Amino acid sequence: MIKKATAARINNNFEGTVYWYKQAALAGDKSAYIKIGNIYDAFSGRQPNIDSAIYWYLNAAGNNATEYTTQQGLVYIQQEANKNN
């Protein structure tokens, strides 16, 4: 599933990339959660969806992928900073 997601990302296929990473996450691949968050945070050519990014980063943390909580925190800080501008 990760290979299919990577191929979709290389082809700049947002929907395909998200679909295959979600399938990998549902199958238990902890790294897929953070990859989905990253996609929503900064996918080439698309407007960031910070709320969705945070949702997936929180899922990563909730699935004991603790190394990813820093990324979630950074996105949250960025979101708050953008509100104040």
LOKOL-614512 format. One record per atom (N, C-alpha, C, O): residue number from 1; residue in one letter; atom name; z, x, y. Coordinates in Angstrom, 2 decimals. Atoms other than C-alpha are relative to their C-alpha. Example, Ala and Ser with C-alpha at 12.3 -4.5 7.8 and 13.67 -1.06 7.14 Angstrom:
% LOKOL-614512
SITE     n   res   atom         z         x         y
SITE     1     a      N      0.00      0.89     -1.19
SITE     1     a     CA      7.80     12.30     -4.50
SITE     1     a      C      0.00      0.90      1.20
SITE     1     a      O      0.66      1.94      1.18
SITE     2     s      N     -0.06     -0.82     -1.19
SITE     2     s     CA      7.14     13.67     -1.06
SITE     2     s      C      0.73     -0.77      1.09
SITE     2     s      O      0.90     -0.26      2.20
% end
This chain:
% LOKOL-614512
SITE     n   res   atom         z         x         y
SITE     1     m      N      0.00      0.81     -1.19
SITE     1     m     CA      0.00      0.00      0.00
SITE     1     m      C      0.00      0.86      1.26
SITE     1     m      O     -0.67      0.54      2.24
SITE     2     i      N     -0.06     -0.90     -1.15
SITE     2     i     CA      0.81      2.85      2.38
SITE     2     i      C     -1.39      0.60      0.25
SITE     2     i      O     -1.80      0.75      1.40
SITE     3     k      N      1.34     -0.56     -0.17
SITE     3     k     CA     -2.63      4.36      1.73
SITE     3     k      C     -0.93     -1.02      0.65
SITE     3     k      O     -1.75     -0.66      1.50
SITE     4     k      N      0.84      1.03     -0.61
SITE     4     k     CA     -4.29      1.05      2.60
SITE     4     k      C      0.37     -0.21      1.47
SITE     4     k      O     -0.51     -0.41      2.31
SITE     5     a      N     -0.45      0.13     -1.39
SITE     5     a     CA     -2.18      0.77      5.76
SITE     5     a      C     -0.52      1.16      0.84
SITE     5     a      O     -0.96      0.98      1.97
SITE     6     t      N      0.48     -1.19     -0.72
SITE     6     t     CA     -3.10      4.31      6.75
SITE     6     t      C     -1.50     -0.09      0.26
SITE     6     t      O     -1.97      0.24      1.34
SITE     7     a      N      1.45      0.15     -0.17
SITE     7     a     CA     -6.79      3.61      6.18
SITE     7     a      C     -0.30     -1.03      1.09
SITE     7     a      O     -1.20     -0.82      1.91
SITE     8     a      N      0.20      1.02     -1.03
SITE     8     a     CA     -6.56      0.47      8.32
SITE     8     a      C      0.32      0.56      1.38
SITE     8     a      O     -0.38      0.26      2.35
SITE     9     r      N     -0.39     -0.58     -1.30
SITE     9     r     CA     -4.80      2.42     11.08
SITE     9     r      C     -1.07      0.97      0.49
SITE     9     r      O     -1.39      1.00      1.68
SITE    10     i      N      1.06     -0.95     -0.37
SITE    10     i     CA     -7.46      5.14     11.03
SITE    10     i      C     -1.20     -0.75      0.56
SITE    10     i      O     -1.87     -0.27      1.47
SITE    11     n      N      1.12      0.82     -0.46
SITE    11     n     CA    -10.05      2.40     11.49
SITE    11     n      C      0.36     -0.90      1.18
SITE    11     n      O     -0.42     -1.77      1.57
SITE    12     n      N     -0.47      0.76     -1.15
SITE    12     n     CA     -8.02      0.96     14.39
SITE    12     n      C      0.04     -1.50     -0.28
SITE    12     n      O     -0.26     -2.32      0.59
SITE    13     n      N     -0.10      1.39      0.44
SITE    13     n     CA     -7.49     -2.28     12.43
SITE    13     n      C      1.47     -0.41      0.06
SITE    13     n      O      2.22     -0.21     -0.89
SITE    14     f      N     -1.41      0.36     -0.22
SITE    14     f     CA     -4.21     -3.63     13.83
SITE    14     f      C      0.51     -0.96     -1.07
SITE    14     f      O      1.56     -0.71     -1.67
SITE    15     e      N     -0.46      1.01      0.94
SITE    15     e     CA     -3.96     -6.69     11.59
SITE    15     e      C      0.14      0.55     -1.41
SITE    15     e      O      1.13      0.28     -2.10
SITE    16     g      N     -0.06     -0.61      1.32
SITE    16     g     CA     -4.75     -4.75      8.43
SITE    16     g      C      1.13      0.99     -0.14
SITE    16     g      O      1.80      1.04     -1.17
SITE    17     t      N     -1.08     -0.98      0.01
SITE    17     t     CA     -2.33     -2.00      9.32
SITE    17     t      C      1.35     -0.68     -0.14
SITE    17     t      O      2.15     -0.29     -0.98
SITE    18     v      N     -1.26      0.73      0.06
SITE    18     v     CA      0.54     -4.42      9.94
SITE    18     v      C      0.17     -0.67     -1.36
SITE    18     v      O      1.24     -0.61     -1.96
SITE    19     y      N     -0.08      0.70      1.29
SITE    19     y     CA     -0.27     -6.42      6.80
SITE    19     y      C      0.44      0.95     -1.12
SITE    19     y      O      1.37      0.64     -1.87
SITE    20     w      N     -0.30     -0.89      1.11
SITE    20     w     CA     -0.20     -3.43      4.46
SITE    20     w      C      1.35      0.68      0.15
SITE    20     w      O      2.02      0.93     -0.85
SITE    21     y      N     -1.35     -0.57     -0.17
SITE    21     y     CA      2.91     -1.86      6.00
SITE    21     y      C      1.06     -1.05     -0.30
SITE    21     y      O      2.11     -0.72     -0.86
SITE    22     k      N     -0.96      1.06      0.34
SITE    22     k     CA      4.69     -5.23      5.72
SITE    22     k      C      0.10     -0.16     -1.52
SITE    22     k      O      1.20     -0.34     -2.05
SITE    23     q      N     -0.03      0.09      1.46
SITE    23     q     CA      3.70     -5.40      2.06
SITE    23     q      C      0.81      1.15     -0.59
SITE    23     q      O      1.59      0.95     -1.53
SITE    24     a      N     -0.75     -1.16      0.46
SITE    24     a     CA      5.09     -1.90      1.55
SITE    24     a      C      1.50     -0.17      0.28
SITE    24     a      O      2.33      0.16     -0.56
SITE    25     a      N     -1.41      0.23     -0.34
SITE    25     a     CA      8.33     -2.83      3.35
SITE    25     a      C      0.63     -1.01     -0.96
SITE    25     a      O      1.74     -0.81     -1.44
SITE    26     l      N     -0.50      1.02      0.91
SITE    26     l     CA      8.75     -5.93      1.22
SITE    26     l      C      0.16      0.53     -1.42
SITE    26     l      O      0.98      0.04     -2.19
SITE    27     a      N     -0.09     -0.62      1.32
SITE    27     a     CA      8.21     -3.77     -1.86
SITE    27     a      C      1.09      1.07     -0.06
SITE    27     a      O      1.32      1.67     -1.11
SITE    28     g      N     -1.14     -0.92     -0.01
SITE    28     g     CA     11.12     -1.55     -0.78
SITE    28     g      C     -0.23      1.35      0.64
SITE    28     g      O      0.65      2.21      0.57
SITE    29     d      N      0.28     -1.28     -0.66
SITE    29     d     CA      9.47      1.29      1.12
SITE    29     d      C      0.68      0.01      1.37
SITE    29     d      O      0.21     -0.63      2.31
SITE    30     k      N     -0.78     -0.02     -1.24
SITE    30     k     CA     12.04      2.03      3.84
SITE    30     k      C     -0.79      0.57      1.18
SITE    30     k      O     -0.62      0.14      2.32
SITE    31     s      N      0.76     -0.60     -1.11
SITE    31     s     CA      9.64      4.16      5.85
SITE    31     s      C     -0.98     -0.99      0.61
SITE    31     s      O     -1.37     -0.83      1.77
SITE    32     a      N      0.96      0.99     -0.52
SITE    32     a     CA      7.29      1.18      6.22
SITE    32     a      C      0.60     -0.79      1.15
SITE    32     a      O     -0.12     -1.17      2.07
SITE    33     y      N     -0.64      0.74     -1.09
SITE    33     y     CA      9.83     -0.60      8.44
SITE    33     y      C     -0.19      0.72      1.34
SITE    33     y      O     -0.55      0.10      2.34
SITE    34     i      N      0.13     -0.75     -1.25
SITE    34     i     CA      9.77      2.16     11.03
SITE    34     i      C     -1.46      0.10      0.41
SITE    34     i      O     -1.77      0.08      1.60
SITE    35     k      N      1.41     -0.08     -0.33
SITE    35     k     CA      6.00      2.44     10.81
SITE    35     k      C     -0.48     -1.29      0.65
SITE    35     k      O     -1.28     -1.26      1.59
SITE    36     i      N      0.35      1.28     -0.64
SITE    36     i     CA      5.66     -1.27     11.61
SITE    36     i      C      0.55     -0.02      1.43
SITE    36     i      O     -0.15     -0.44      2.36
SITE    37     g      N     -0.59     -0.06     -1.34
SITE    37     g     CA      8.04     -0.79     14.55
SITE    37     g      C     -0.83      0.88      0.92
SITE    37     g      O     -1.08      0.52      2.07
SITE    38     n      N      0.83     -0.91     -0.80
SITE    38     n     CA      5.96      2.13     15.76
SITE    38     n      C     -1.33     -0.64      0.39
SITE    38     n      O     -1.82     -0.45      1.50
SITE    39     i      N      1.27      0.67     -0.28
SITE    39     i     CA      2.79      0.07     15.51
SITE    39     i      C      0.17     -0.99      1.15
SITE    39     i      O     -0.64     -1.03      2.07
SITE    40     y      N     -0.23      0.97     -1.07
SITE    40     y     CA      4.25     -2.69     17.66
SITE    40     y      C      0.37      0.68      1.31
SITE    40     y      O      0.09      0.16      2.39
SITE    41     d      N     -0.40     -0.73     -1.20
SITE    41     d     CA      5.64     -0.11     20.07
SITE    41     d      C     -1.20      0.67      0.68
SITE    41     d      O     -1.29      0.68      1.90
SITE    42     a      N      1.10     -0.75     -0.62
SITE    42     a     CA      2.43      1.85     20.58
SITE    42     a      C     -1.18      0.11     -0.95
SITE    42     a      O     -1.40      1.17     -1.54
SITE    43     f      N      1.23     -0.05      0.79
SITE    43     f     CA     -0.75      0.95     18.68
SITE    43     f      C     -1.15      0.21      0.95
SITE    43     f      O     -1.28     -0.50      1.95
SITE    44     s      N      1.11     -0.37     -0.89
SITE    44     s     CA     -3.84      2.49     20.23
SITE    44     s      C     -0.82     -1.22      0.42
SITE    44     s      O     -1.32     -1.97     -0.41
SITE    45     g      N      0.84      1.05     -0.54
SITE    45     g     CA     -5.62      0.05     22.50
SITE    45     g      C      0.66     -1.36      0.09
SITE    45     g      O     -0.01     -2.34      0.43
SITE    46     r      N     -0.69      1.30     -0.05
SITE    46     r     CA     -2.99     -2.71     22.36
SITE    46     r      C      1.22      0.10      0.90
SITE    46     r      O      1.82      1.16      1.07
SITE    47     q      N     -1.20      0.10     -0.82
SITE    47     q     CA     -0.21     -3.84     24.65
SITE    47     q      C      1.22      0.07     -0.92
SITE    47     q      O      1.25     -0.61     -1.94
SITE    48     p      N     -1.20     -0.07      0.84
SITE    48     p     CA      3.22     -2.89     23.23
SITE    48     p      C      0.70     -1.35     -0.11
SITE    48     p      O      0.72     -2.13      0.85
SITE    49     n      N     -0.82      1.18      0.23
SITE    49     n     CA      5.31     -5.68     21.74
SITE    49     n      C      1.40      0.51     -0.35
SITE    49     n      O      1.75      0.67     -1.52
SITE    50     i      N     -1.29     -0.64      0.17
SITE    50     i     CA      8.78     -4.27     22.26
SITE    50     i      C      0.95     -0.85     -0.84
SITE    50     i      O      1.70     -0.31     -1.65
SITE    51     d      N     -0.89      0.86      0.78
SITE    51     d     CA     10.61     -7.29     20.82
SITE    51     d      C     -0.29      0.13     -1.49
SITE    51     d      O      0.64      0.21     -2.30
SITE    52     s      N      0.35     -0.17      1.41
SITE    52     s     CA      8.70     -6.97     17.55
SITE    52     s      C      0.35      1.40     -0.49
SITE    52     s      O      0.81      1.56     -1.62
SITE    53     a      N     -0.36     -1.36      0.38
SITE    53     a     CA      9.21     -3.22     17.52
SITE    53     a      C      1.49      0.09     -0.30
SITE    53     a      O      1.89      0.65     -1.33
SITE    54     i      N     -1.45     -0.03      0.22
SITE    54     i     CA     12.96     -3.64     17.88
SITE    54     i      C      0.37     -0.76     -1.26
SITE    54     i      O      1.24     -0.31     -2.01
SITE    55     y      N     -0.28      0.77      1.22
SITE    55     y     CA     12.98     -6.31     15.15
SITE    55     y      C     -0.20      0.87     -1.24
SITE    55     y      O      0.64      0.88     -2.14
SITE    56     w      N      0.28     -0.83      1.17
SITE    56     w     CA     11.39     -3.89     12.68
SITE    56     w      C      0.89      1.23     -0.06
SITE    56     w      O      1.25      1.66     -1.15
SITE    57     y      N     -0.94     -1.12      0.01
SITE    57     y     CA     13.57     -0.97     13.75
SITE    57     y      C      1.37     -0.45     -0.50
SITE    57     y      O      2.04      0.27     -1.24
SITE    58     l      N     -1.27      0.53      0.49
SITE    58     l     CA     16.63     -3.14     13.17
SITE    58     l      C     -0.06     -0.26     -1.50
SITE    58     l      O      0.93     -0.05     -2.21
SITE    59     n      N      0.16      0.17      1.44
SITE    59     n     CA     15.27     -4.03      9.74
SITE    59     n      C      0.10      1.34     -0.72
SITE    59     n      O      0.67      1.43     -1.80
SITE    60     a      N     -0.11     -1.33      0.60
SITE    60     a     CA     14.93     -0.33      9.02
SITE    60     a      C      1.46      0.40     -0.10
SITE    60     a      O      1.91      0.89     -1.14
SITE    61     a      N     -1.42     -0.34      0.01
SITE    61     a     CA     18.55      0.20      9.99
SITE    61     a      C      0.76     -0.86     -1.00
SITE    61     a      O      1.65     -0.36     -1.69
SITE    62     g      N     -0.67      0.90      0.92
SITE    62     g     CA     19.64     -2.83      7.98
SITE    62     g      C     -0.30      0.29     -1.45
SITE    62     g      O      0.42     -0.17     -2.34
SITE    63     n      N      0.35     -0.38      1.36
SITE    63     n     CA     17.94     -1.41      4.92
SITE    63     n      C      0.38      1.45     -0.28
SITE    63     n      O     -0.24      2.14     -1.09
SITE    64     n      N     -0.56     -1.34      0.20
SITE    64     n     CA     19.92      1.82      5.13
SITE    64     n      C     -0.97      1.13      0.32
SITE    64     n      O     -0.83      2.23     -0.21
SITE    65     a      N      0.90     -1.04     -0.49
SITE    65     a     CA     17.11      3.73      6.77
SITE    65     a      C      0.58      0.51      1.32
SITE    65     a      O     -0.05      0.42      2.37
SITE    66     t      N     -0.77     -0.33     -1.20
SITE    66     t     CA     19.67      5.11      9.21
SITE    66     t      C     -0.67      1.05      0.87
SITE    66     t      O     -0.39      1.11      2.07
SITE    67     e      N      0.67     -1.01     -0.82
SITE    67     e     CA     17.46      7.98     10.34
SITE    67     e      C     -0.90     -0.62      1.06
SITE    67     e      O     -1.37      0.07      1.97
SITE    68     y      N      0.90      0.66     -0.92
SITE    68     y     CA     15.41      5.41     12.21
SITE    68     y      C      0.71     -0.74      1.14
SITE    68     y      O      0.05     -1.26      2.04
SITE    69     t      N     -0.70      0.74     -1.04
SITE    69     t     CA     18.13      3.88     14.37
SITE    69     t      C     -0.16      0.66      1.36
SITE    69     t      O     -0.10     -0.03      2.38
SITE    70     t      N      0.22     -0.70     -1.27
SITE    70     t     CA     17.55      6.53     17.04
SITE    70     t      C     -1.27     -0.52      0.66
SITE    70     t      O     -1.29     -0.77      1.87
SITE    71     q      N      1.26      0.51     -0.55
SITE    71     q     CA     13.96      5.33     17.48
SITE    71     q      C      0.22     -1.39      0.59
SITE    71     q      O     -0.26     -1.67      1.69
SITE    72     q      N     -0.28      1.35     -0.49
SITE    72     q     CA     15.16      1.74     17.86
SITE    72     q      C      0.76      0.06      1.30
SITE    72     q      O      0.48     -0.70      2.23
SITE    73     g      N     -0.78     -0.14     -1.22
SITE    73     g     CA     17.68      2.84     20.47
SITE    73     g      C     -0.85      0.47      1.17
SITE    73     g      O     -0.67     -0.01      2.29
SITE    74     l      N      0.87     -0.49     -1.06
SITE    74     l     CA     15.06      4.71     22.45
SITE    74     l      C     -0.92     -1.10      0.53
SITE    74     l      O     -1.16     -1.18      1.74
SITE    75     v      N      0.86      1.10     -0.44
SITE    75     v     CA     12.78      1.68     22.53
SITE    75     v      C      0.80     -1.00      0.82
SITE    75     v      O      0.31     -1.51      1.83
SITE    76     y      N     -0.85      0.92     -0.74
SITE    76     y     CA     15.65     -0.52     23.68
SITE    76     y      C      0.26      0.54      1.41
SITE    76     y      O      0.19     -0.21      2.38
SITE    77     i      N     -0.24     -0.63     -1.31
SITE    77     i     CA     16.46      1.93     26.50
SITE    77     i      C     -1.24     -0.10      0.87
SITE    77     i      O     -1.16     -0.40      2.06
SITE    78     q      N      1.26      0.11     -0.74
SITE    78     q     CA     12.80      1.98     27.50
SITE    78     q      C     -0.23     -1.42      0.50
SITE    78     q      O     -0.66     -1.62      1.63
SITE    79     q      N      0.17      1.41     -0.37
SITE    79     q     CA     12.70     -1.81     27.53
SITE    79     q      C      0.91     -0.35      1.18
SITE    79     q      O      0.47     -1.01      2.12
SITE    80     e      N     -0.93      0.28     -1.08
SITE    80     e     CA     15.76     -2.02     29.74
SITE    80     e      C     -0.42      0.69      1.29
SITE    80     e      O     -0.29      0.11      2.38
SITE    81     a      N      0.46     -0.71     -1.19
SITE    81     a     CA     14.38      0.59     32.11
SITE    81     a      C     -1.20     -0.72      0.63
SITE    81     a      O     -1.31     -0.79      1.86
SITE    82     n      N      1.16      0.72     -0.52
SITE    82     n     CA     11.14     -1.37     32.43
SITE    82     n      C      0.40     -1.28      0.70
SITE    82     n      O     -0.28     -1.71      1.64
SITE    83     k      N     -0.48      1.23     -0.65
SITE    83     k     CA     13.10     -4.51     33.35
SITE    83     k      C      0.47      0.29      1.42
SITE    83     k      O      0.36     -0.55      2.31
SITE    84     n      N     -0.57     -0.37     -1.30
SITE    84     n     CA     14.66     -2.66     36.27
SITE    84     n      C     -1.04      0.53      0.98
SITE    84     n      O     -0.72      0.78      2.14
SITE    85     n      N      1.07     -0.51     -0.89
SITE    85     n     CA     11.33     -1.45     37.70
SITE    85     n      C     -0.74     -1.11      0.68
SITE    85     n      O     -1.66     -0.85      1.46
% end
